[in-house]
Amino acid sequence: MTTLTETIDTIERVRTTAGHPIVVGVSGFGGSGKSTLTRKLVERWDGALRLRGDDFLDPTRSHRRSTDWDGVERDRLAREVLRPFRERRPSTFRRFDWSTRSLADPEPVPAGEILIVDLIGLFHPALADDLDLRVWCDVDLDTATARGLARDAALGRDHTALWREVWVPNERDFAAQFDPRGAAEVRYVG
């Protein structure tokens, strides 16, 4: 179990030894605190960047049952953002615009030394070579789910059926198949 200070120290060690801009993946179950942690980490370094994983979810597939979080567009994320960022190569990417339910206009991949991505289903073999450090928000599934349901309710969204019928089973299947907690170098407890 790792504190915020220890997580920051680990990222700094990776940053200073990598020899290229680094990508830090922050994952965990829905409601585990990924976005909260990522915002805290980005505040730590001048020029650190955050990429919201929701920008790389397919809204139809992310609302269906799958054993591997099929709704996460891992190939597009790696091809359009992670690899160009690490290689300091100019590129563009398109965020998913939830208000229009389509991909937005292309925008340049920002340049920097640290990119922190928070996303469910991130620690998948398809992205193994694209992440320099994996941070798992170490919250059990029941607690994370309760937090996620409460967050949604506070925003006026009733996703109860989605949580129970799709997202929680997807989390269980993904964890059983890929052991994202075990794949993480850092297990953060906030």
Phi, psi and omega in degrees: 000137187233142178273174177299315180299316179294323177296315178299315179299320179294315178300318180298319178297316179295317181300316185283344182250351188289323183080008177201165175302145184250152174246122177255123176264130175244119181225175183160176178293156175304129181089005184278348179107019182302310182294319179299312179298316182299317178299319178296320181292317181298326178295340187287327185240135172296132177081001174290145186239147175247138172240119179287125179298332179300339177290349182236031173253138171274121188295331179282308184291330180286352178252017178238156176294137172203157180270351185227027184048057181304335181288350176278119182275074185296318182297315179296318178301311181294312185293316187273333187234301191298310182293312177300321180298310182295329182269003184053039183255130177300138180198168173236158176216165180235123176282154171279126179265106185291337180285326178260350181058043178207170176287137180282177177297151178299145174224156182290145172291125182291152177262149178177189180253339181223125172243126180246122182248127175246126188195140170293155174061022184283327185272068181248147180306331180297338181248009185305321182274356185258356180245129179275336179207138179246125179243121180258124173284104193275075178237133181295159187299319181296316180293315179299317180297315178300319178295317180296317177297318179295318178299313180298317180298320179296333178269003179078023181248128176256095179252023185306312181297319178298315179301309187286322187265338185236297191293315179294314175299323177299317179300313181299314181296316180298315180297319180293323184278323190241352180044062182298327177299316179290335179282345184281140173279335180234132174246102186272133173239116182268000000 
